[in-house]
Amino acid sequence: MARKNPFANILTDKEQPAERSVVEYAARGASRSILGTLDEMAARADKLATGETIVELDPDMIDASFVRDRRAHNEQEFNELLEAIRENGQNSPILVRPHPKASGRYMAVFGHRRLLVAKTLGRKVRAVVKEMVDHEHVVTLGQENSARSNAPFIERALFAADLARLRYDEDHAIILKALSIDRTTLSKMLSVAALPASVLEAIGEAKGVGRDRWYELKLLMDKPSNQDVAFEVIKEEGFAALPSDTRFDRLVQRLKAIRTRKRVQAGPEKRSWSPTGGSVSADITADAKRFTLAIKAKSSEARAFGDYLSENLDRLYEAFRRDSTQPREEP
């Protein structure tokens, strides 16, 4: 619906000319331009109220979003954006909303890097102002985030975890809508986002690492002993200097190596024994925590030898302890 002329009430009844006179007079001279400007201003106000008009705002009047879609700061990408805006201007506006708690201020919905560039360059930022409530804010931000082809999986996972903590609903419908994902993907996102914060910070955005590889790391980290190894790896000299994707690969490789080494060592040792000239033999199976001796013979000697060992276990064990605690002589 068209907005009523915002200056109509300035004139008194006596000052307002007859309707016919306005129509005739408006068709010529400067008054035609004035009336056209008033209509244009009214239409502009309508568009601004619905978030269709781009305005220029002081960056210092805009606060960051209460939930963020980006965690890592890529210095190279930021500098490239800064130089592009310095040379060509800001082609794409950011989206802001009137601040829900601070009158006269705004809150950024998306476009935080462009906002920071404007602050750095000392310029006003081009923005669209739109009224919205919090859940509309997060859906808009999430959909803008999902539209970026280079959005790292871990950033989207952490964003999903932030929304889950806000508990807008019980079935995560808003998160699914915001990120355009299914429940299986959301479940994996929330699992990955629950990894230790120190590990996530040490790895960084890892742009080339997708959902399945992040979930593989999560499964590896489910073992408490592997977490201890991960904390050691991220503190190693030179780890932080590696590219983000390489840091991820290094950590996964180290954790997989531990699993492979344990699997190789887990195989029990097997050997056999038989006395010279005896009729019995034994199969021996041993690992780190178990020793099995299976005695066999064609006659009843196997049973008799087994009984003899059983009856003398106390004496044999005491002899073992005595021999194992005695200091060995130097050769």
NURO-289140 format. One record per residue (C-alpha): residue in three letters; x negated, y negated, z negated. Coordinates in Angstrom, 1 decimal. Layout:
// NURO-289140
+------+--------+--------+--------+
: rest :     px :     py :     pz :
+------+--------+--------+--------+
:  ALA :      X :      Y :      Z :
...
+------+--------+--------+--------+
//
This chain:
// NURO-289140
+------+--------+--------+--------+
: rest :     px :     py :     pz :
+------+--------+--------+--------+
:  MET :    0.0 :    0.0 :    0.0 :
:  ALA :   -1.4 :   -3.4 :    0.9 :
:  ARG :   -2.5 :   -5.6 :   -2.0 :
:  LYS :   -0.7 :   -8.8 :   -2.6 :
:  ASN :   -2.6 :  -12.0 :   -1.7 :
:  PRO :   -4.7 :  -12.5 :   -4.9 :
:  PHE :   -4.5 :  -16.3 :   -4.6 :
:  ALA :   -0.8 :  -16.5 :   -4.1 :
:  ASN :   -0.1 :  -17.4 :   -7.8 :
:  ILE :   -2.5 :  -20.3 :   -7.7 :
:  LEU :    0.0 :  -22.5 :   -5.9 :
:  THR :    3.1 :  -23.9 :   -7.7 :
:  ASP :    6.6 :  -23.6 :   -6.2 :
:  LYS :    6.3 :  -27.2 :   -5.0 :
:  GLU :    2.9 :  -26.7 :   -3.5 :
:  GLN :    3.9 :  -23.6 :   -1.4 :
:  PRO :    5.0 :  -24.7 :    2.1 :
:  ALA :    8.0 :  -23.2 :    3.8 :
:  GLU :    7.5 :  -19.8 :    5.3 :
:  ARG :    8.0 :  -21.1 :    8.9 :
:  SER :    5.4 :  -23.9 :    8.4 :
:  VAL :    2.8 :  -21.4 :    7.2 :
:  VAL :    3.2 :  -19.2 :   10.2 :
:  GLU :    3.1 :  -22.1 :   12.6 :
:  TYR :    0.2 :  -23.8 :   10.9 :
:  ALA :   -1.8 :  -20.6 :   10.4 :
:  ALA :   -2.1 :  -20.1 :   14.1 :
:  ARG :   -4.4 :  -23.0 :   14.6 :
:  GLY :   -7.4 :  -24.8 :   13.0 :
:  ALA :   -9.4 :  -24.0 :    9.9 :
:  SER :   -6.4 :  -22.7 :    8.0 :
:  ARG :   -6.2 :  -19.7 :   10.3 :
:  SER :   -9.7 :  -18.7 :    9.2 :
:  ILE :   -8.9 :  -19.3 :    5.5 :
:  LEU :   -5.8 :  -17.1 :    5.6 :
:  GLY :   -7.7 :  -14.4 :    7.5 :
:  THR :  -10.5 :  -14.5 :    4.9 :
:  LEU :   -8.0 :  -14.1 :    2.0 :
:  ASP :   -6.4 :  -11.1 :    3.7 :
:  GLU :   -9.9 :   -9.6 :    4.3 :
:  MET :  -10.8 :  -10.2 :    0.6 :
:  ALA :   -7.6 :   -8.4 :   -0.5 :
:  ALA :   -8.3 :   -5.5 :    1.8 :
:  ARG :  -11.9 :   -5.3 :    0.5 :
:  ALA :  -10.6 :   -5.2 :   -3.1 :
:  ASP :   -8.3 :   -2.3 :   -2.2 :
:  LYS :  -11.2 :   -0.4 :   -0.7 :
:  LEU :  -13.5 :   -1.1 :   -3.6 :
:  ALA :  -10.9 :    0.3 :   -6.0 :
:  THR :  -10.9 :    3.6 :   -4.1 :
:  GLY :  -14.6 :    3.8 :   -3.6 :
:  GLU :  -14.8 :    3.0 :    0.1 :
:  THR :  -16.8 :   -0.1 :    0.1 :
:  ILE :  -20.6 :   -0.4 :   -0.2 :
:  VAL :  -21.8 :   -3.0 :   -2.7 :
:  GLU :  -25.2 :   -4.1 :   -3.9 :
:  LEU :  -25.8 :   -3.7 :   -7.6 :
:  ASP :  -28.7 :   -4.5 :  -10.0 :
:  PRO :  -30.4 :   -1.2 :  -10.8 :
:  ASP :  -30.8 :   -2.3 :  -14.4 :
:  MET :  -27.0 :   -2.2 :  -14.7 :
:  ILE :  -26.8 :    1.5 :  -13.8 :
:  ASP :  -27.4 :    4.4 :  -16.3 :
:  ALA :  -28.3 :    7.9 :  -15.3 :
:  SER :  -25.7 :   10.6 :  -15.0 :
:  PHE :  -24.8 :   12.4 :  -18.2 :
:  VAL :  -25.7 :   15.7 :  -16.5 :
:  ARG :  -28.5 :   15.9 :  -14.0 :
:  ASP :  -28.9 :   18.1 :  -10.9 :
:  ARG :  -32.7 :   17.6 :  -10.6 :
:  ARG :  -35.3 :   18.3 :  -13.2 :
:  ALA :  -38.6 :   18.3 :  -11.4 :
:  HIS :  -40.2 :   15.0 :  -10.1 :
:  ASN :  -41.9 :   15.6 :   -6.8 :
:  GLU :  -44.4 :   12.7 :   -6.5 :
:  GLN :  -45.1 :   13.2 :   -2.8 :
:  GLU :  -41.4 :   13.3 :   -1.8 :
:  PHE :  -40.7 :   10.3 :   -4.0 :
:  ASN :  -43.5 :    8.3 :   -2.4 :
:  GLU :  -42.3 :    9.2 :    1.1 :
:  LEU :  -38.8 :    8.1 :    0.2 :
:  LEU :  -40.1 :    4.8 :   -1.3 :
:  GLU :  -42.1 :    4.0 :    1.9 :
:  ALA :  -39.1 :    4.8 :    4.1 :
:  ILE :  -36.8 :    2.5 :    2.2 :
:  ARG :  -39.5 :   -0.2 :    2.0 :
:  GLU :  -39.8 :   -0.2 :    5.7 :
:  ASN :  -36.3 :    0.5 :    6.9 :
:  GLY :  -34.1 :   -0.3 :    4.0 :
:  GLN :  -31.7 :    2.0 :    2.1 :
:  ASN :  -29.5 :    3.6 :    4.8 :
:  SER :  -27.6 :    5.9 :    2.5 :
:  PRO :  -25.8 :    4.5 :   -0.6 :
:  ILE :  -25.7 :    6.1 :   -4.0 :
:  LEU :  -22.4 :    6.9 :   -5.8 :
:  VAL :  -21.7 :    5.3 :   -9.1 :
:  ARG :  -18.7 :    5.1 :  -11.5 :
:  PRO :  -17.8 :    2.4 :  -14.0 :
:  HIS :  -19.5 :    3.5 :  -17.2 :
:  PRO :  -17.1 :    5.4 :  -19.4 :
:  LYS :  -18.5 :    4.0 :  -22.6 :
:  ALA :  -20.3 :    0.7 :  -21.8 :
:  SER :  -18.1 :   -2.1 :  -20.4 :
:  GLY :  -19.7 :   -3.9 :  -17.5 :
:  ARG :  -22.2 :   -1.2 :  -16.7 :
:  TYR :  -22.2 :    1.7 :  -14.3 :
:  MET :  -23.2 :    5.4 :  -14.4 :
:  ALA :  -24.9 :    7.1 :  -11.4 :
:  VAL :  -23.2 :   10.1 :  -10.1 :
:  PHE :  -25.8 :   11.0 :   -7.5 :
:  GLY :  -28.7 :    9.2 :   -5.8 :
:  HIS :  -31.0 :    8.9 :   -8.8 :
:  ARG :  -34.2 :    8.9 :   -6.6 :
:  ARG :  -32.8 :    6.1 :   -4.5 :
:  LEU :  -31.9 :    4.2 :   -7.7 :
:  LEU :  -35.5 :    4.6 :   -9.0 :
:  VAL :  -36.9 :    3.4 :   -5.6 :
:  ALA :  -34.8 :    0.3 :   -5.8 :
:  LYS :  -36.1 :   -0.4 :   -9.4 :
:  THR :  -39.7 :    0.2 :   -8.2 :
:  LEU :  -39.3 :   -2.1 :   -5.3 :
:  GLY :  -37.4 :   -4.7 :   -7.3 :
:  ARG :  -34.4 :   -4.6 :   -5.0 :
:  LYS :  -30.7 :   -4.2 :   -5.5 :
:  VAL :  -29.4 :   -0.8 :   -4.7 :
:  ARG :  -26.6 :   -0.2 :   -2.2 :
:  ALA :  -23.8 :    1.8 :   -3.9 :
:  VAL :  -20.3 :    3.0 :   -3.6 :
:  VAL :  -18.3 :    2.4 :   -6.8 :
:  LYS :  -15.6 :    4.9 :   -7.6 :
:  GLU :  -13.4 :    5.5 :  -10.6 :
:  MET :  -13.6 :    9.1 :  -11.8 :
:  VAL :  -13.4 :   11.2 :  -15.0 :
:  ASP :  -16.1 :   13.5 :  -16.2 :
:  HIS :  -15.0 :   16.7 :  -14.6 :
:  GLU :  -14.6 :   14.9 :  -11.2 :
:  HIS :  -18.1 :   13.5 :  -11.7 :
:  VAL :  -19.7 :   16.9 :  -12.2 :
:  VAL :  -17.8 :   18.5 :   -9.2 :
:  THR :  -18.9 :   15.6 :   -6.9 :
:  LEU :  -22.5 :   15.9 :   -8.1 :
:  GLY :  -22.6 :   19.6 :   -7.8 :
:  GLN :  -21.1 :   19.6 :   -4.3 :
:  GLU :  -23.6 :   16.9 :   -3.2 :
:  ASN :  -26.4 :   19.0 :   -4.7 :
:  SER :  -25.2 :   22.2 :   -2.9 :
:  ALA :  -25.1 :   20.3 :    0.4 :
:  ARG :  -28.8 :   19.7 :    0.3 :
:  SER :  -30.5 :   22.5 :    2.2 :
:  ASN :  -33.7 :   22.3 :    0.2 :
:  ALA :  -32.1 :   22.4 :   -3.2 :
:  PRO :  -34.2 :   24.8 :   -5.4 :
:  PHE :  -32.3 :   27.7 :   -6.9 :
:  ILE :  -33.7 :   27.0 :  -10.4 :
:  GLU :  -32.4 :   23.4 :  -10.3 :
:  ARG :  -28.9 :   24.7 :   -9.4 :
:  ALA :  -29.1 :   27.4 :  -12.1 :
:  LEU :  -30.1 :   24.8 :  -14.8 :
:  PHE :  -27.3 :   22.5 :  -13.6 :
:  ALA :  -24.8 :   25.4 :  -13.9 :
:  ALA :  -26.1 :   26.1 :  -17.4 :
:  ASP :  -25.6 :   22.4 :  -18.4 :
:  LEU :  -22.0 :   22.5 :  -17.1 :
:  ALA :  -21.3 :   25.8 :  -19.0 :
:  ARG :  -22.4 :   24.2 :  -22.2 :
:  LEU :  -19.9 :   21.3 :  -21.6 :
:  ARG :  -17.1 :   23.9 :  -21.6 :
:  TYR :  -14.7 :   22.1 :  -19.4 :
:  ASP :  -12.7 :   25.4 :  -19.1 :
:  GLU :  -12.9 :   29.0 :  -20.2 :
:  ASP :  -13.3 :   30.7 :  -16.9 :
:  HIS :  -16.0 :   28.4 :  -15.4 :
:  ALA :  -13.7 :   27.4 :  -12.5 :
:  ILE :  -15.1 :   23.9 :  -12.4 :
:  ILE :  -18.7 :   25.3 :  -12.1 :
:  LEU :  -17.7 :   27.6 :   -9.3 :
:  LYS :  -16.0 :   24.7 :   -7.4 :
:  ALA :  -18.9 :   22.3 :   -8.0 :
:  LEU :  -21.6 :   24.7 :   -6.7 :
:  SER :  -19.4 :   26.6 :   -4.2 :
:  ILE :  -20.6 :   30.0 :   -5.6 :
:  ASP :  -19.0 :   33.3 :   -6.7 :
:  ARG :  -19.0 :   34.7 :  -10.2 :
:  THR :  -21.8 :   37.2 :   -9.5 :
:  THR :  -24.1 :   34.4 :   -8.4 :
:  LEU :  -23.0 :   32.3 :  -11.4 :
:  SER :  -23.8 :   35.2 :  -13.8 :
:  LYS :  -27.3 :   35.5 :  -12.4 :
:  MET :  -27.8 :   31.7 :  -12.5 :
:  LEU :  -26.9 :   31.6 :  -16.2 :
:  SER :  -29.2 :   34.5 :  -16.9 :
:  VAL :  -32.2 :   32.9 :  -15.2 :
:  ALA :  -31.5 :   29.5 :  -16.8 :
:  ALA :  -31.8 :   31.3 :  -20.2 :
:  LEU :  -35.5 :   32.1 :  -19.6 :
:  PRO :  -37.8 :   30.4 :  -22.1 :
:  ALA :  -38.0 :   26.7 :  -21.4 :
:  SER :  -41.8 :   26.7 :  -21.5 :
:  VAL :  -42.0 :   29.3 :  -18.8 :
:  LEU :  -39.5 :   27.4 :  -16.6 :
:  GLU :  -41.3 :   24.1 :  -17.0 :
:  ALA :  -44.7 :   25.8 :  -16.3 :
:  ILE :  -43.4 :   27.3 :  -13.0 :
:  GLY :  -41.5 :   24.2 :  -11.8 :
:  GLU :  -39.0 :   24.0 :   -9.0 :
:  ALA :  -40.5 :   26.8 :   -6.8 :
:  LYS :  -38.6 :   25.7 :   -3.7 :
:  GLY :  -39.4 :   28.9 :   -1.8 :
:  VAL :  -38.1 :   31.2 :   -4.5 :
:  GLY :  -34.5 :   32.3 :   -4.2 :
:  ARG :  -31.9 :   33.9 :   -6.4 :
:  ASP :  -33.1 :   37.5 :   -6.2 :
:  ARG :  -36.7 :   36.9 :   -7.0 :
:  TRP :  -35.8 :   34.6 :  -10.0 :
:  TYR :  -33.5 :   37.4 :  -11.3 :
:  GLU :  -36.4 :   39.8 :  -10.9 :
:  LEU :  -38.5 :   37.6 :  -13.1 :
:  LYS :  -35.6 :   37.5 :  -15.6 :
:  LEU :  -35.5 :   41.3 :  -15.8 :
:  LEU :  -39.2 :   41.5 :  -16.3 :
:  MET :  -39.0 :   39.0 :  -19.1 :
:  ASP :  -36.3 :   41.0 :  -20.9 :
:  LYS :  -39.1 :   42.9 :  -22.6 :
:  PRO :  -40.4 :   40.9 :  -25.6 :
:  SER :  -43.9 :   42.2 :  -25.0 :
:  ASN :  -43.7 :   40.8 :  -21.5 :
:  GLN :  -42.7 :   37.4 :  -22.8 :
:  ASP :  -46.0 :   37.3 :  -24.9 :
:  VAL :  -47.9 :   38.1 :  -21.7 :
:  ALA :  -46.0 :   35.4 :  -19.8 :
:  PHE :  -46.9 :   32.8 :  -22.5 :
:  GLU :  -50.6 :   33.7 :  -22.1 :
:  VAL :  -50.5 :   33.5 :  -18.3 :
:  ILE :  -49.0 :   30.0 :  -18.1 :
:  LYS :  -51.6 :   28.8 :  -20.5 :
:  GLU :  -54.5 :   30.1 :  -18.4 :
:  GLU :  -57.0 :   27.7 :  -17.0 :
:  GLY :  -56.1 :   26.6 :  -13.5 :
:  PHE :  -52.5 :   27.9 :  -13.7 :
:  ALA :  -51.0 :   24.4 :  -13.8 :
:  ALA :  -53.0 :   23.3 :  -10.8 :
:  LEU :  -51.5 :   25.9 :   -8.5 :
:  PRO :  -48.5 :   25.1 :   -6.2 :
:  SER :  -45.2 :   25.8 :   -7.8 :
:  ASP :  -44.4 :   28.8 :   -5.6 :
:  THR :  -47.8 :   30.3 :   -6.3 :
:  ARG :  -47.4 :   29.9 :  -10.1 :
:  PHE :  -44.2 :   31.9 :   -9.8 :
:  ASP :  -45.9 :   34.6 :   -7.8 :
:  ARG :  -48.9 :   34.8 :  -10.1 :
:  LEU :  -46.6 :   35.3 :  -13.2 :
:  VAL :  -44.5 :   38.0 :  -11.5 :
:  GLN :  -47.6 :   39.9 :  -10.3 :
:  ARG :  -49.1 :   39.9 :  -13.7 :
:  LEU :  -45.9 :   41.2 :  -15.3 :
:  LYS :  -45.6 :   43.9 :  -12.6 :
:  ALA :  -49.2 :   45.0 :  -13.1 :
:  ILE :  -48.5 :   45.6 :  -16.8 :
:  ARG :  -45.5 :   47.8 :  -15.9 :
:  THR :  -47.5 :   49.8 :  -13.3 :
:  ARG :  -50.4 :   50.3 :  -15.7 :
:  LYS :  -48.1 :   51.6 :  -18.4 :
:  ARG :  -46.4 :   53.9 :  -16.0 :
:  VAL :  -49.8 :   55.4 :  -14.9 :
:  GLN :  -50.9 :   55.8 :  -18.6 :
:  ALA :  -47.6 :   57.3 :  -19.6 :
:  GLY :  -48.3 :   60.7 :  -17.9 :
:  PRO :  -49.1 :   63.4 :  -20.5 :
:  GLU :  -52.4 :   65.2 :  -20.4 :
:  LYS :  -52.1 :   68.9 :  -19.7 :
:  ARG :  -54.8 :   71.6 :  -20.2 :
:  SER :  -55.0 :   75.3 :  -21.1 :
:  TRP :  -57.1 :   77.4 :  -23.6 :
:  SER :  -58.0 :   81.0 :  -23.8 :
:  PRO :  -60.6 :   82.7 :  -26.1 :
:  THR :  -63.4 :   84.8 :  -24.8 :
:  GLY :  -62.3 :   88.4 :  -24.9 :
:  GLY :  -58.9 :   87.6 :  -26.4 :
:  SER :  -55.5 :   88.5 :  -25.2 :
:  VAL :  -53.8 :   85.2 :  -26.1 :
:  SER :  -53.8 :   81.9 :  -24.3 :
:  ALA :  -52.3 :   78.5 :  -24.9 :
:  ASP :  -50.8 :   75.6 :  -22.8 :
:  ILE :  -51.6 :   72.2 :  -24.3 :
:  THR :  -49.7 :   69.0 :  -23.6 :
:  ALA :  -50.8 :   65.8 :  -25.2 :
:  ASP :  -49.9 :   62.1 :  -25.0 :
:  ALA :  -50.5 :   59.1 :  -27.3 :
:  LYS :  -47.9 :   60.3 :  -29.9 :
:  ARG :  -47.4 :   64.0 :  -29.3 :
:  PHE :  -49.4 :   67.2 :  -29.1 :
:  THR :  -47.8 :   70.5 :  -28.0 :
:  LEU :  -49.4 :   73.9 :  -28.3 :
:  ALA :  -47.6 :   76.8 :  -26.6 :
:  ILE :  -49.2 :   80.2 :  -27.4 :
:  LYS :  -48.5 :   83.1 :  -25.2 :
:  ALA :  -49.7 :   86.7 :  -24.9 :
:  LYS :  -48.6 :   90.0 :  -23.4 :
:  SER :  -48.5 :   91.6 :  -26.9 :
:  SER :  -47.2 :   90.5 :  -30.3 :
:  GLU :  -50.6 :   88.8 :  -30.9 :
:  ALA :  -49.1 :   85.5 :  -29.8 :
:  ARG :  -46.6 :   85.5 :  -32.7 :
:  ALA :  -49.2 :   86.7 :  -35.2 :
:  PHE :  -51.6 :   83.9 :  -34.2 :
:  GLY :  -48.9 :   81.4 :  -34.3 :
:  ASP :  -47.9 :   82.5 :  -37.8 :
:  TYR :  -51.5 :   82.3 :  -38.9 :
:  LEU :  -51.8 :   78.7 :  -37.6 :
:  SER :  -48.6 :   77.7 :  -39.4 :
:  GLU :  -49.7 :   79.2 :  -42.7 :
:  ASN :  -53.0 :   77.4 :  -42.5 :
:  LEU :  -51.9 :   74.0 :  -41.3 :
:  ASP :  -52.5 :   72.3 :  -44.7 :
:  ARG :  -56.1 :   73.6 :  -44.9 :
:  LEU :  -56.8 :   72.8 :  -41.2 :
:  TYR :  -55.4 :   69.3 :  -41.6 :
:  GLU :  -57.5 :   68.6 :  -44.7 :
:  ALA :  -60.6 :   69.8 :  -42.8 :
:  PHE :  -59.7 :   67.5 :  -40.0 :
:  ARG :  -59.3 :   64.5 :  -42.3 :
:  ARG :  -62.6 :   65.3 :  -44.1 :
:  ASP :  -64.5 :   65.6 :  -40.8 :
:  SER :  -63.0 :   62.5 :  -39.3 :
:  THR :  -63.9 :   60.3 :  -42.3 :
:  GLN :  -67.5 :   61.5 :  -42.6 :
:  PRO :  -70.0 :   59.0 :  -41.2 :
:  ARG :  -71.8 :   60.3 :  -38.2 :
:  GLU :  -75.5 :   60.7 :  -38.2 :
:  GLU :  -77.5 :   58.5 :  -35.8 :
:  PRO :  -79.1 :   60.5 :  -33.1 :
+------+--------+--------+--------+
//
